[in-house]
Amino acid sequence: MKQREELSSTAFGKVAIPHSFNMVALKSRGYILVNPTGIEWGQNAKVYVVIGLAIDPQNTSLFREVFDKITEVMVDEENISQLIQCTTYDQFIDQLISLL
């Protein structure tokens, strides 16, 4: 992930979706960090939601599907506003699913 981020930031708008170049995780996982006050990301970005993706080699098509759907939701600032107001993981996931 660090190597991917150094080459080109994974931040867009108010979201970052860090992931590796190579799908080499032992098991596919997603990690979510929400910070309503924002996180400085790179040199010129401030993000409020970070979704880290680790994908194993047998799920590379899953990466593209998940990445594309999440990106569609995250480009809308109103969606981000709704998501950062969530106070629990379950509430965040429910809201994200409703936006998909």
N, C-alpha and C positions, 0 to 999 in steps of 0.2 A: 504494500500500500504506500509506504513511504517513497519508494522509487517512482511509482506512478504519480504521486502528488508533486514530487520534485520536477518532473518533466512538464506537467501541465496540471493546473489546479482543477480539482473536481467540484469546486464551488460554482454555482450558478444562481443568480438571484440571492435569495436568503437561505439557500440549502447547499449542503455539500454531500456528495455520495462517494466517499472514498472506496476504492477497490483496487485489486492488484491487476497487473497486466496478464499474468498467467493464472489460470484457474487451478491452484495447487493446494487448496485447503483440504484438510483431512475429512472435513464434513462441512456441508453448506450451512451458513449461518448469516443472520442479519442482526445488526446492532443499531440501536436508536439512542440518540442523545438530543434532548430538547433543552434549550436555554433561552427563556423569554427575554433576557437582556442582551443576548447575542454573544458570539465568540469571534474574535479576530481570526480570520482564515487567510493565510498567505499575506501578501503585502497590501492588497486593496479591497479585501472583502470582509464582510461581517455576516455570519450565518447564524440562524436560529435553530435549525434542525440539521443534524448530521446522521446519515444512515450509512453505516459501514457494511459492506457486503463481502463475505468470504465464500467462495464457491469451489466445490470440489470438481475435479476433471469430468466426472460423469454427469454433471449438471450445467454444462456451459450454456445450453439453450434456455435453462431456467434463469440464468443471469440476464440474458437479453430481454426475456419476457418481463421479469420483475423490474429491471432497470427502466425499461420503456414505460411501464405503467406508473411507476412511482414518479418518474420525471414528468409525465403528463399532469399529475396532481400538483407537483411541487412548483411548476412554473407560474401558477396562479397565486398571487399574493394574498388573496382572500382565504384560500385554502391554508396557507401557512399561518395566517392569523388565527384561524380556527384551531389548527393543530397545536400551536404553542400555548393556547389557553387550557389545554387538557392538563389535569393535575395527577392522573395516574396512567400507568402503562396501558391498562385495559381500555380506559377512555380514549387514549391516543389511537390505539389499534382500531377500536370501533369507529372512531371518526375517520381514520384513514380508509378503512374498508368502505364506509359510506361515500367517500369521495372518489373511489375507484370506479 
